């Protein structure tokens, strides 16, 4: 029988990580919420790296803003590259 994949909200992930940061042991959190240890460790890494759990805007707002600006910069660079390539292709007629 296959397992049903559970989906967790970003708010839930953030609350779970905060429990850990406030001193509750990992094994207690994992057992209480029936979590996979590797999933829980990934949430902790994400939260510590970004100050936020995925899109949930908690923690350091400067870090979140920097990440969003880097994403936008990357998107604009790709868009610029595509437009340059299209100009080269269309200009050869």
N, CA, C and O atoms as a CHARMM CRD file, in Angstrom:
* protein
*
  372
    1    1 UNK  N      0.83300  -1.18000   0.00000 PROA 1      0.00000
    2    1 UNK  CA     0.00000   0.00000   0.00000 PROA 1      0.00000
    3    1 UNK  C      0.88300   1.25100   0.00000 PROA 1      0.00000
    4    1 UNK  O      1.82400   1.34700   0.78700 PROA 1      0.00000
    5    2 UNK  N      0.58400   2.18800  -0.86600 PROA 2      0.00000
    6    2 UNK  CA     1.41200   3.39000  -0.97000 PROA 2      0.00000
    7    2 UNK  C      0.99700   4.42900   0.06500 PROA 2      0.00000
    8    2 UNK  O     -0.15400   4.48000   0.50000 PROA 2      0.00000
    9    3 UNK  N      1.96000   5.24700   0.44100 PROA 3      0.00000
   10    3 UNK  CA     1.70300   6.30700   1.41000 PROA 3      0.00000
   11    3 UNK  C      1.09100   7.50900   0.69900 PROA 3      0.00000
   12    3 UNK  O      1.37600   7.76900  -0.47000 PROA 3      0.00000
   13    4 UNK  N      0.25900   8.22500   1.41400 PROA 4      0.00000
   14    4 UNK  CA    -0.31400   9.46400   0.89000 PROA 4      0.00000
   15    4 UNK  C      0.66200  10.58700   1.21000 PROA 4      0.00000
   16    4 UNK  O      1.09600  10.74500   2.35100 PROA 4      0.00000
   17    5 UNK  N      0.99600  11.35800   0.19700 PROA 5      0.00000
   18    5 UNK  CA     1.93900  12.45700   0.39200 PROA 5      0.00000
   19    5 UNK  C      1.21800  13.63900   1.03700 PROA 5      0.00000
   20    5 UNK  O      0.21100  14.13200   0.52800 PROA 5      0.00000
   21    6 UNK  N      1.76200  14.07300   2.16700 PROA 6      0.00000
   22    6 UNK  CA     1.15900  15.21100   2.86600 PROA 6      0.00000
   23    6 UNK  C      1.79900  16.50600   2.39400 PROA 6      0.00000
   24    6 UNK  O      2.98400  16.54300   2.06000 PROA 6      0.00000
   25    7 UNK  N      1.01800  17.54400   2.37100 PROA 7      0.00000
   26    7 UNK  CA     1.51200  18.87300   2.01700 PROA 7      0.00000
   27    7 UNK  C      1.38500  19.76400   3.24400 PROA 7      0.00000
   28    7 UNK  O      0.36500  19.74800   3.93400 PROA 7      0.00000
   29    8 UNK  N      2.41900  20.53100   3.50600 PROA 8      0.00000
   30    8 UNK  CA     2.44100  21.40600   4.67000 PROA 8      0.00000
   31    8 UNK  C      2.48000  22.85500   4.20900 PROA 8      0.00000
   32    8 UNK  O      3.16300  23.19300   3.24200 PROA 8      0.00000
   33    9 UNK  N      1.74900  23.69400   4.90100 PROA 9      0.00000
   34    9 UNK  CA     1.77000  25.12000   4.57100 PROA 9      0.00000
   35    9 UNK  C      3.07800  25.73100   5.05400 PROA 9      0.00000
   36    9 UNK  O      3.74100  25.19100   5.93900 PROA 9      0.00000
   37   10 UNK  N      3.43200  26.84700   4.46900 PROA 10     0.00000
   38   10 UNK  CA     4.65300  27.53800   4.87300 PROA 10     0.00000
   39   10 UNK  C      4.54400  28.03400   6.31400 PROA 10     0.00000
   40   10 UNK  O      5.53600  28.07900   7.04100 PROA 10     0.00000
   41   11 UNK  N      3.33500  28.40400   6.71600 PROA 11     0.00000
   42   11 UNK  CA     3.12700  28.85700   8.09200 PROA 11     0.00000
   43   11 UNK  C      3.39400  27.71100   9.07600 PROA 11     0.00000
   44   11 UNK  O      4.02000  27.91600  10.11600 PROA 11     0.00000
   45   12 UNK  N      2.92100  26.51100   8.74500 PROA 12     0.00000
   46   12 UNK  CA     3.15300  25.34400   9.59300 PROA 12     0.00000
   47   12 UNK  C      4.64800  25.06100   9.70300 PROA 12     0.00000
   48   12 UNK  O      5.15900  24.82400  10.79800 PROA 12     0.00000
   49   13 UNK  N      5.34700  25.08700   8.57400 PROA 13     0.00000
   50   13 UNK  CA     6.78600  24.82600   8.57000 PROA 13     0.00000
   51   13 UNK  C      7.51400  25.82500   9.45900 PROA 13     0.00000
   52   13 UNK  O      8.40300  25.46800  10.23200 PROA 13     0.00000
   53   14 UNK  N      7.11600  27.07900   9.32900 PROA 14     0.00000
   54   14 UNK  CA     7.75300  28.13400  10.11800 PROA 14     0.00000
   55   14 UNK  C      7.52500  27.91600  11.61400 PROA 14     0.00000
   56   14 UNK  O      8.44200  28.08800  12.41700 PROA 14     0.00000
   57   15 UNK  N      6.30500  27.53900  11.98400 PROA 15     0.00000
   58   15 UNK  CA     6.00700  27.29600  13.39400 PROA 15     0.00000
   59   15 UNK  C      6.80200  26.11400  13.94500 PROA 15     0.00000
   60   15 UNK  O      7.27500  26.15000  15.08100 PROA 15     0.00000
   61   16 UNK  N      6.94300  25.06500  13.13000 PROA 16     0.00000
   62   16 UNK  CA     7.68700  23.88700  13.55900 PROA 16     0.00000
   63   16 UNK  C      9.16200  24.24200  13.78000 PROA 16     0.00000
   64   16 UNK  O      9.76100  23.83100  14.77400 PROA 16     0.00000
   65   17 UNK  N      9.73700  24.99500  12.86200 PROA 17     0.00000
   66   17 UNK  CA    11.13800  25.39700  12.99500 PROA 17     0.00000
   67   17 UNK  C     11.32100  26.28800  14.21900 PROA 17     0.00000
   68   17 UNK  O     12.32700  26.18200  14.92000 PROA 17     0.00000
   69   18 UNK  N     10.35700  27.15900  14.47700 PROA 18     0.00000
   70   18 UNK  CA    10.44800  28.02400  15.65600 PROA 18     0.00000
   71   18 UNK  C     10.39700  27.21000  16.95000 PROA 18     0.00000
   72   18 UNK  O     11.06400  27.55000  17.92800 PROA 18     0.00000
   73   19 UNK  N      9.60300  26.13300  16.95300 PROA 19     0.00000
   74   19 UNK  CA     9.59800  25.24600  18.12200 PROA 19     0.00000
   75   19 UNK  C     11.00300  24.70800  18.38000 PROA 19     0.00000
   76   19 UNK  O     11.47500  24.69400  19.51700 PROA 19     0.00000
   77   20 UNK  N     11.65400  24.27200  17.32300 PROA 20     0.00000
   78   20 UNK  CA    13.01500  23.74300  17.43200 PROA 20     0.00000
   79   20 UNK  C     13.97900  24.81800  17.92200 PROA 20     0.00000
   80   20 UNK  O     14.81000  24.56500  18.79500 PROA 20     0.00000
   81   21 UNK  N     13.86400  26.02000  17.35600 PROA 21     0.00000
   82   21 UNK  CA    14.76100  27.10900  17.74700 PROA 21     0.00000
   83   21 UNK  C     14.54500  27.53600  19.19100 PROA 21     0.00000
   84   21 UNK  O     15.46200  28.05100  19.83100 PROA 21     0.00000
   85   22 UNK  N     13.33400  27.32400  19.70900 PROA 22     0.00000
   86   22 UNK  CA    13.04100  27.68500  21.09400 PROA 22     0.00000
   87   22 UNK  C     13.45300  26.60200  22.08500 PROA 22     0.00000
   88   22 UNK  O     13.19600  26.72500  23.28200 PROA 22     0.00000
   89   23 UNK  N     14.09800  25.53200  21.58600 PROA 23     0.00000
   90   23 UNK  CA    14.67900  24.55600  22.48700 PROA 23     0.00000
   91   23 UNK  C     14.01100  23.19800  22.54600 PROA 23     0.00000
   92   23 UNK  O     14.48500  22.32000  23.26700 PROA 23     0.00000
   93   24 UNK  N     12.93300  22.99300  21.81800 PROA 24     0.00000
   94   24 UNK  CA    12.29400  21.67900  21.83500 PROA 24     0.00000
   95   24 UNK  C     13.14400  20.70500  21.02500 PROA 24     0.00000
   96   24 UNK  O     13.54900  21.03500  19.91100 PROA 24     0.00000
   97   25 UNK  N     13.42600  19.50500  21.55700 PROA 25     0.00000
   98   25 UNK  CA    14.28900  18.54100  20.85500 PROA 25     0.00000
   99   25 UNK  C     13.68900  18.07700  19.52200 PROA 25     0.00000
  100   25 UNK  O     12.47400  17.94200  19.37400 PROA 25     0.00000
  101   26 UNK  N     14.59400  17.83800  18.55400 PROA 26     0.00000
  102   26 UNK  CA    14.16500  17.38900  17.22700 PROA 26     0.00000
  103   26 UNK  C     13.32600  16.13400  17.29900 PROA 26     0.00000
  104   26 UNK  O     12.27000  16.05200  16.67200 PROA 26     0.00000
  105   27 UNK  N     13.79000  15.14700  18.06400 PROA 27     0.00000
  106   27 UNK  CA    13.09400  13.85800  18.09800 PROA 27     0.00000
  107   27 UNK  C     11.67800  14.00000  18.64900 PROA 27     0.00000
  108   27 UNK  O     10.77900  13.26700  18.23700 PROA 27     0.00000
  109   28 UNK  N     11.46900  14.94500  19.58500 PROA 28     0.00000
  110   28 UNK  CA    10.12500  15.16500  20.12000 PROA 28     0.00000
  111   28 UNK  C      9.20800  15.79200  19.07300 PROA 28     0.00000
  112   28 UNK  O      8.04500  15.40800  18.94300 PROA 28     0.00000
  113   29 UNK  N      9.73900  16.75100  18.33500 PROA 29     0.00000
  114   29 UNK  CA     8.95100  17.41000  17.29100 PROA 29     0.00000
  115   29 UNK  C      8.59300  16.41000  16.19200 PROA 29     0.00000
  116   29 UNK  O      7.44800  16.34400  15.74500 PROA 29     0.00000
  117   30 UNK  N      9.58600  15.63800  15.76800 PROA 30     0.00000
  118   30 UNK  CA     9.36900  14.66000  14.69800 PROA 30     0.00000
  119   30 UNK  C      8.31700  13.63200  15.11800 PROA 30     0.00000
  120   30 UNK  O      7.44100  13.27600  14.33000 PROA 30     0.00000
  121   31 UNK  N      8.40700  13.16500  16.34800 PROA 31     0.00000
  122   31 UNK  CA     7.45700  12.16500  16.83700 PROA 31     0.00000
  123   31 UNK  C      6.06200  12.76300  17.00900 PROA 31     0.00000
  124   31 UNK  O      5.07200  12.14700  16.61300 PROA 31     0.00000
  125   32 UNK  N      5.97700  13.94500  17.59200 PROA 32     0.00000
  126   32 UNK  CA     4.68800  14.57800  17.87100 PROA 32     0.00000
  127   32 UNK  C      3.91200  14.90300  16.58700 PROA 32     0.00000
  128   32 UNK  O      2.69600  14.71700  16.52900 PROA 32     0.00000
  129   33 UNK  N      4.61700  15.38600  15.56600 PROA 33     0.00000
  130   33 UNK  CA     3.94900  15.79100  14.32400 PROA 33     0.00000
  131   33 UNK  C      4.07400  14.74600  13.21700 PROA 33     0.00000
  132   33 UNK  O      3.64800  14.98300  12.08600 PROA 33     0.00000
  133   34 UNK  N      4.65400  13.59600  13.53800 PROA 34     0.00000
  134   34 UNK  CA     4.80700  12.48600  12.59300 PROA 34     0.00000
  135   34 UNK  C      5.48200  12.95700  11.29600 PROA 34     0.00000
  136   34 UNK  O      4.95100  12.78300  10.19900 PROA 34     0.00000
  137   35 UNK  N      6.66400  13.55400  11.45700 PROA 35     0.00000
  138   35 UNK  CA     7.41100  14.10000  10.32500 PROA 35     0.00000
  139   35 UNK  C      8.56100  13.17600   9.94000 PROA 35     0.00000
  140   35 UNK  O      9.05800  12.40200  10.75800 PROA 35     0.00000
  141   36 UNK  N      8.96500  13.27200   8.69700 PROA 36     0.00000
  142   36 UNK  CA    10.15600  12.58200   8.22500 PROA 36     0.00000
  143   36 UNK  C     11.36700  13.40200   8.69400 PROA 36     0.00000
  144   36 UNK  O     11.39900  14.61400   8.48400 PROA 36     0.00000
  145   37 UNK  N     12.35600  12.76800   9.32100 PROA 37     0.00000
  146   37 UNK  CA    13.51000  13.52700   9.83000 PROA 37     0.00000
  147   37 UNK  C     14.23900  14.33400   8.75800 PROA 37     0.00000
  148   37 UNK  O     14.67800  15.45400   9.02300 PROA 37     0.00000
  149   38 UNK  N     14.37500  13.78100   7.55100 PROA 38     0.00000
  150   38 UNK  CA    15.08400  14.53100   6.50500 PROA 38     0.00000
  151   38 UNK  C     14.28000  15.74800   6.05900 PROA 38     0.00000
  152   38 UNK  O     14.85500  16.79300   5.75300 PROA 38     0.00000
  153   39 UNK  N     12.97400  15.62200   6.02200 PROA 39     0.00000
  154   39 UNK  CA    12.12100  16.76500   5.67200 PROA 39     0.00000
  155   39 UNK  C     12.26800  17.86900   6.70400 PROA 39     0.00000
  156   39 UNK  O     12.41200  19.04300   6.36500 PROA 39     0.00000
  157   40 UNK  N     12.23100  17.47500   7.96400 PROA 40     0.00000
  158   40 UNK  CA    12.36200  18.45100   9.04000 PROA 40     0.00000
  159   40 UNK  C     13.72600  19.15100   8.98400 PROA 40     0.00000
  160   40 UNK  O     13.81000  20.36600   9.16500 PROA 40     0.00000
  161   41 UNK  N     14.78700  18.38500   8.73400 PROA 41     0.00000
  162   41 UNK  CA    16.12200  18.97800   8.62400 PROA 41     0.00000
  163   41 UNK  C     16.20500  19.94200   7.44400 PROA 41     0.00000
  164   41 UNK  O     16.88100  20.96700   7.53400 PROA 41     0.00000
  165   42 UNK  N     15.53100  19.63000   6.34400 PROA 42     0.00000
  166   42 UNK  CA    15.50900  20.54700   5.19600 PROA 42     0.00000
  167   42 UNK  C     14.81800  21.85700   5.55200 PROA 42     0.00000
  168   42 UNK  O     15.27200  22.93000   5.15600 PROA 42     0.00000
  169   43 UNK  N     13.72500  21.77000   6.29600 PROA 43     0.00000
  170   43 UNK  CA    13.03600  22.99400   6.71200 PROA 43     0.00000
  171   43 UNK  C     13.96000  23.85900   7.55700 PROA 43     0.00000
  172   43 UNK  O     13.99600  25.07900   7.39300 PROA 43     0.00000
  173   44 UNK  N     14.70300  23.23100   8.45700 PROA 44     0.00000
  174   44 UNK  CA    15.62000  23.98300   9.31800 PROA 44     0.00000
  175   44 UNK  C     16.69300  24.67300   8.47400 PROA 44     0.00000
  176   44 UNK  O     16.99200  25.84600   8.69500 PROA 44     0.00000
  177   45 UNK  N     17.27200  23.95500   7.51000 PROA 45     0.00000
  178   45 UNK  CA    18.30300  24.53300   6.64000 PROA 45     0.00000
  179   45 UNK  C     17.75100  25.71800   5.85600 PROA 45     0.00000
  180   45 UNK  O     18.39700  26.76300   5.76800 PROA 45     0.00000
  181   46 UNK  N     16.56000  25.55800   5.28700 PROA 46     0.00000
  182   46 UNK  CA    15.95000  26.63600   4.50600 PROA 46     0.00000
  183   46 UNK  C     15.70500  27.84800   5.39000 PROA 46     0.00000
  184   46 UNK  O     16.00700  28.97900   5.00900 PROA 46     0.00000
  185   47 UNK  N     15.15900  27.60600   6.56300 PROA 47     0.00000
  186   47 UNK  CA    14.84400  28.71000   7.45900 PROA 47     0.00000
  187   47 UNK  C     16.10600  29.45500   7.89800 PROA 47     0.00000
  188   47 UNK  O     16.12500  30.68400   7.94800 PROA 47     0.00000
  189   48 UNK  N     17.15600  28.70000   8.21400 PROA 48     0.00000
  190   48 UNK  CA    18.39700  29.33500   8.65700 PROA 48     0.00000
  191   48 UNK  C     19.08800  30.07200   7.51400 PROA 48     0.00000
  192   48 UNK  O     19.67900  31.13000   7.72800 PROA 48     0.00000
  193   49 UNK  N     19.02000  29.53000   6.31900 PROA 49     0.00000
  194   49 UNK  CA    19.68800  30.15000   5.17500 PROA 49     0.00000
  195   49 UNK  C     18.97900  31.42600   4.73600 PROA 49     0.00000
  196   49 UNK  O     19.61800  32.45000   4.49800 PROA 49     0.00000
  197   50 UNK  N     17.68300  31.35800   4.63400 PROA 50     0.00000
  198   50 UNK  CA    16.92500  32.46900   4.07600 PROA 50     0.00000
  199   50 UNK  C     16.25000  33.33300   5.12500 PROA 50     0.00000
  200   50 UNK  O     15.86500  34.46600   4.83500 PROA 50     0.00000
  201   51 UNK  N     16.10300  32.82900   6.31800 PROA 51     0.00000
  202   51 UNK  CA    15.36400  33.56300   7.32700 PROA 51     0.00000
  203   51 UNK  C     13.86900  33.42900   7.12000 PROA 51     0.00000
  204   51 UNK  O     13.07800  34.02300   7.85300 PROA 51     0.00000
  205   52 UNK  N     13.48300  32.65500   6.12700 PROA 52     0.00000
  206   52 UNK  CA    12.06900  32.41600   5.83700 PROA 52     0.00000
  207   52 UNK  C     11.91400  30.96500   5.41900 PROA 52     0.00000
  208   52 UNK  O     12.86300  30.34000   4.94700 PROA 52     0.00000
  209   53 UNK  N     10.73800  30.44500   5.59200 PROA 53     0.00000
  210   53 UNK  CA    10.42700  29.12100   5.06900 PROA 53     0.00000
  211   53 UNK  C      9.73700  29.31400   3.72400 PROA 53     0.00000
  212   53 UNK  O      8.56300  29.67700   3.65600 PROA 53     0.00000
  213   54 UNK  N     10.47800  29.06800   2.67300 PROA 54     0.00000
  214   54 UNK  CA    10.00300  29.20500   1.29800 PROA 54     0.00000
  215   54 UNK  C      9.40500  30.58600   1.09500 PROA 54     0.00000
  216   54 UNK  O     10.12100  31.58400   1.17800 PROA 54     0.00000
  217   55 UNK  N      8.11100  30.66200   0.83300 PROA 55     0.00000
  218   55 UNK  CA     7.49300  31.95700   0.51800 PROA 55     0.00000
  219   55 UNK  C      6.92500  32.64300   1.75500 PROA 55     0.00000
  220   55 UNK  O      6.43800  33.77000   1.66000 PROA 55     0.00000
  221   56 UNK  N      6.97600  31.99600   2.90100 PROA 56     0.00000
  222   56 UNK  CA     6.38600  32.58900   4.10000 PROA 56     0.00000
  223   56 UNK  C      7.29200  33.69400   4.61000 PROA 56     0.00000
  224   56 UNK  O      8.44100  33.43500   4.96800 PROA 56     0.00000
  225   57 UNK  N      6.80100  34.90100   4.64900 PROA 57     0.00000
  226   57 UNK  CA     7.61900  36.06600   4.93700 PROA 57     0.00000
  227   57 UNK  C      7.74800  36.31100   6.44300 PROA 57     0.00000
  228   57 UNK  O      7.08500  37.18300   7.00400 PROA 57     0.00000
  229   58 UNK  N      8.60500  35.53000   7.07500 PROA 58     0.00000
  230   58 UNK  CA     8.92800  35.78200   8.47700 PROA 58     0.00000
  231   58 UNK  C     10.43500  35.88500   8.56500 PROA 58     0.00000
  232   58 UNK  O     11.14400  35.51200   7.63000 PROA 58     0.00000
  233   59 UNK  N     10.91300  36.37300   9.64600 PROA 59     0.00000
  234   59 UNK  CA    12.35800  36.45600   9.80800 PROA 59     0.00000
  235   59 UNK  C     12.88400  37.79100   9.34200 PROA 59     0.00000
  236   59 UNK  O     12.23400  38.82200   9.51200 PROA 59     0.00000
  237   60 UNK  N     14.05800  37.76800   8.75600 PROA 60     0.00000
  238   60 UNK  CA    14.77000  38.97000   8.36800 PROA 60     0.00000
  239   60 UNK  C     14.23100  39.50000   7.03800 PROA 60     0.00000
  240   60 UNK  O     14.43300  38.85700   6.00800 PROA 60     0.00000
  241   61 UNK  N     13.54800  40.66200   7.02800 PROA 61     0.00000
  242   61 UNK  CA    12.98600  41.18800   5.77700 PROA 61     0.00000
  243   61 UNK  C     14.05800  41.57400   4.75300 PROA 61     0.00000
  244   61 UNK  O     13.80900  41.51000   3.54900 PROA 61     0.00000
  245   62 UNK  N     15.24600  41.97400   5.21600 PROA 62     0.00000
  246   62 UNK  CA    16.30200  42.33600   4.27800 PROA 62     0.00000
  247   62 UNK  C     16.76000  41.12400   3.47500 PROA 62     0.00000
  248   62 UNK  O     17.00900  41.23100   2.27400 PROA 62     0.00000
  249   63 UNK  N     16.87100  39.97400   4.13500 PROA 63     0.00000
  250   63 UNK  CA    17.26400  38.75300   3.42900 PROA 63     0.00000
  251   63 UNK  C     16.21400  38.37400   2.39300 PROA 63     0.00000
  252   63 UNK  O     16.54600  38.00400   1.26700 PROA 63     0.00000
  253   64 UNK  N     14.94300  38.47000   2.78300 PROA 64     0.00000
  254   64 UNK  CA    13.87100  38.12900   1.85700 PROA 64     0.00000
  255   64 UNK  C     13.89700  39.06200   0.64800 PROA 64     0.00000
  256   64 UNK  O     13.76500  38.61600  -0.49100 PROA 64     0.00000
  257   65 UNK  N     14.07000  40.36200   0.90600 PROA 65     0.00000
  258   65 UNK  CA    14.10600  41.33200  -0.18500 PROA 65     0.00000
  259   65 UNK  C     15.29400  41.06700  -1.10800 PROA 65     0.00000
  260   65 UNK  O     15.15400  41.15600  -2.32800 PROA 65     0.00000
  261   66 UNK  N     16.45800  40.74400  -0.54800 PROA 66     0.00000
  262   66 UNK  CA    17.63400  40.44400  -1.35200 PROA 66     0.00000
  263   66 UNK  C     17.38900  39.22700  -2.24200 PROA 66     0.00000
  264   66 UNK  O     17.75000  39.23200  -3.41900 PROA 66     0.00000
  265   67 UNK  N     16.78300  38.19800  -1.68700 PROA 67     0.00000
  266   67 UNK  CA    16.48600  36.99500  -2.46100 PROA 67     0.00000
  267   67 UNK  C     15.52100  37.31200  -3.59500 PROA 67     0.00000
  268   67 UNK  O     15.70700  36.84900  -4.72000 PROA 67     0.00000
  269   68 UNK  N     14.48900  38.10100  -3.30300 PROA 68     0.00000
  270   68 UNK  CA    13.52300  38.46800  -4.33900 PROA 68     0.00000
  271   68 UNK  C     14.18700  39.30700  -5.43600 PROA 68     0.00000
  272   68 UNK  O     13.88600  39.12500  -6.61600 PROA 68     0.00000
  273   69 UNK  N     15.07900  40.21600  -5.06300 PROA 69     0.00000
  274   69 UNK  CA    15.78300  41.03400  -6.06000 PROA 69     0.00000
  275   69 UNK  C     16.70900  40.17800  -6.92300 PROA 69     0.00000
  276   69 UNK  O     16.82900  40.41200  -8.12500 PROA 69     0.00000
  277   70 UNK  N     17.36200  39.19000  -6.31300 PROA 70     0.00000
  278   70 UNK  CA    18.21900  38.29300  -7.08800 PROA 70     0.00000
  279   70 UNK  C     17.40800  37.47500  -8.08200 PROA 70     0.00000
  280   70 UNK  O     17.84300  37.26600  -9.21500 PROA 70     0.00000
  281   71 UNK  N     16.23300  37.01000  -7.66900 PROA 71     0.00000
  282   71 UNK  CA    15.35900  36.26700  -8.57600 PROA 71     0.00000
  283   71 UNK  C     14.91400  37.15300  -9.74000 PROA 71     0.00000
  284   71 UNK  O     14.92800  36.72600 -10.89400 PROA 71     0.00000
  285   72 UNK  N     14.52000  38.38600  -9.42600 PROA 72     0.00000
  286   72 UNK  CA    14.06600  39.30200 -10.46800 PROA 72     0.00000
  287   72 UNK  C     15.21400  39.63200 -11.42800 PROA 72     0.00000
  288   72 UNK  O     15.00600  39.70000 -12.63900 PROA 72     0.00000
  289   73 UNK  N     16.40600  39.83500 -10.90200 PROA 73     0.00000
  290   73 UNK  CA    17.56700  40.12400 -11.73500 PROA 73     0.00000
  291   73 UNK  C     17.84900  38.96600 -12.68800 PROA 73     0.00000
  292   73 UNK  O     18.12000  39.18200 -13.86900 PROA 73     0.00000
  293   74 UNK  N     17.78600  37.75800 -12.18300 PROA 74     0.00000
  294   74 UNK  CA    18.01700  36.58300 -13.01300 PROA 74     0.00000
  295   74 UNK  C     16.95600  36.47100 -14.10900 PROA 74     0.00000
  296   74 UNK  O     17.27500  36.14500 -15.25300 PROA 74     0.00000
  297   75 UNK  N     15.70000  36.74100 -13.76300 PROA 75     0.00000
  298   75 UNK  CA    14.61800  36.69900 -14.74800 PROA 75     0.00000
  299   75 UNK  C     14.83300  37.74700 -15.83400 PROA 75     0.00000
  300   75 UNK  O     14.64500  37.46000 -17.01700 PROA 75     0.00000
  301   76 UNK  N     15.22200  38.95300 -15.44400 PROA 76     0.00000
  302   76 UNK  CA    15.44500  40.02500 -16.41600 PROA 76     0.00000
  303   76 UNK  C     16.64100  39.73300 -17.31100 PROA 76     0.00000
  304   76 UNK  O     16.61300  40.05500 -18.49900 PROA 76     0.00000
  305   77 UNK  N     17.68000  39.13600 -16.76800 PROA 77     0.00000
  306   77 UNK  CA    18.82900  38.77000 -17.59100 PROA 77     0.00000
  307   77 UNK  C     18.44300  37.73300 -18.63500 PROA 77     0.00000
  308   77 UNK  O     18.87800  37.81700 -19.78300 PROA 77     0.00000
  309   78 UNK  N     17.63800  36.76600 -18.24800 PROA 78     0.00000
  310   78 UNK  CA    17.17200  35.75100 -19.19100 PROA 78     0.00000
  311   78 UNK  C     16.29000  36.38000 -20.26400 PROA 78     0.00000
  312   78 UNK  O     16.41100  36.05100 -21.44400 PROA 78     0.00000
  313   79 UNK  N     15.41500  37.27400 -19.86000 PROA 79     0.00000
  314   79 UNK  CA    14.54400  37.96200 -20.81200 PROA 79     0.00000
  315   79 UNK  C     15.37500  38.76900 -21.80100 PROA 79     0.00000
  316   79 UNK  O     15.10300  38.74600 -23.00200 PROA 79     0.00000
  317   80 UNK  N     16.37300  39.47300 -21.31500 PROA 80     0.00000
  318   80 UNK  CA    17.25600  40.26800 -22.17000 PROA 80     0.00000
  319   80 UNK  C     17.99100  39.37700 -23.16900 PROA 80     0.00000
  320   80 UNK  O     18.10100  39.72500 -24.34500 PROA 80     0.00000
  321   81 UNK  N     18.49000  38.24400 -22.71600 PROA 81     0.00000
  322   81 UNK  CA    19.19000  37.30000 -23.57700 PROA 81     0.00000
  323   81 UNK  C     18.27000  36.79100 -24.68800 PROA 81     0.00000
  324   81 UNK  O     18.66700  36.72000 -25.85100 PROA 81     0.00000
  325   82 UNK  N     17.04900  36.44000 -24.31800 PROA 82     0.00000
  326   82 UNK  CA    16.08600  35.94100 -25.30400 PROA 82     0.00000
  327   82 UNK  C     15.78800  37.00600 -26.35300 PROA 82     0.00000
  328   82 UNK  O     15.72300  36.70100 -27.54400 PROA 82     0.00000
  329   83 UNK  N     15.60900  38.23900 -25.92500 PROA 83     0.00000
  330   83 UNK  CA    15.31900  39.31800 -26.87700 PROA 83     0.00000
  331   83 UNK  C     16.50700  39.58200 -27.81200 PROA 83     0.00000
  332   83 UNK  O     16.31100  39.86000 -28.99600 PROA 83     0.00000
  333   84 UNK  N     17.72000  39.49800 -27.29500 PROA 84     0.00000
  334   84 UNK  CA    18.89900  39.67600 -28.14100 PROA 84     0.00000
  335   84 UNK  C     18.99400  38.57200 -29.18500 PROA 84     0.00000
  336   84 UNK  O     19.28900  38.84300 -30.35000 PROA 84     0.00000
  337   85 UNK  N     18.74900  37.34300 -28.78200 PROA 85     0.00000
  338   85 UNK  CA    18.79100  36.22200 -29.71800 PROA 85     0.00000
  339   85 UNK  C     17.70000  36.35500 -30.77700 PROA 85     0.00000
  340   85 UNK  O     17.92900  36.05900 -31.95000 PROA 85     0.00000
  341   86 UNK  N     16.53300  36.79300 -30.36800 PROA 86     0.00000
  342   86 UNK  CA    15.42800  36.97500 -31.31300 PROA 86     0.00000
  343   86 UNK  C     15.75300  38.07500 -32.30700 PROA 86     0.00000
  344   86 UNK  O     15.40800  37.96000 -33.48300 PROA 86     0.00000
  345   87 UNK  N     16.41000  39.14000 -31.86100 PROA 87     0.00000
  346   87 UNK  CA    16.79800  40.22900 -32.75000 PROA 87     0.00000
  347   87 UNK  C     17.81800  39.75300 -33.77400 PROA 87     0.00000
  348   87 UNK  O     17.76700  40.16200 -34.93400 PROA 87     0.00000
  349   88 UNK  N     18.73500  38.90000 -33.36300 PROA 88     0.00000
  350   88 UNK  CA    19.73400  38.35600 -34.29100 PROA 88     0.00000
  351   88 UNK  C     19.05900  37.46900 -35.33500 PROA 88     0.00000
  352   88 UNK  O     19.39000  37.53500 -36.51800 PROA 88     0.00000
  353   89 UNK  N     18.13800  36.66000 -34.90600 PROA 89     0.00000
  354   89 UNK  CA    17.46400  35.74200 -35.82500 PROA 89     0.00000
  355   89 UNK  C     16.57500  36.50400 -36.80800 PROA 89     0.00000
  356   89 UNK  O     16.58300  36.22900 -38.00800 PROA 89     0.00000
  357   90 UNK  N     15.82100  37.45000 -36.29500 PROA 90     0.00000
  358   90 UNK  CA    14.89500  38.19700 -37.14500 PROA 90     0.00000
  359   90 UNK  C     15.62100  39.22300 -38.02000 PROA 90     0.00000
  360   90 UNK  O     15.12100  39.59300 -39.08200 PROA 90     0.00000
  361   91 UNK  N     16.77600  39.67500 -37.58700 PROA 91     0.00000
  362   91 UNK  CA    17.53100  40.66400 -38.36300 PROA 91     0.00000
  363   91 UNK  C     18.26200  40.08300 -39.54700 PROA 91     0.00000
  364   91 UNK  O     18.75900  40.84900 -40.37300 PROA 91     0.00000
  365   92 UNK  N     18.35700  38.79000 -39.67800 PROA 92     0.00000
  366   92 UNK  CA    19.10800  38.14900 -40.75900 PROA 92     0.00000
  367   92 UNK  C     18.32100  38.02000 -42.04600 PROA 92     0.00000
  368   92 UNK  O     18.88400  37.57800 -43.04700 PROA 92     0.00000
  369   93 UNK  N     17.08000  38.37200 -42.07200 PROA 93     0.00000
  370   93 UNK  CA    16.25700  38.20300 -43.28200 PROA 93     0.00000
  371   93 UNK  C     16.70400  39.06500 -44.42500 PROA 93     0.00000
  372   93 UNK  O     16.10600  39.02500 -45.50000 PROA 93     0.00000
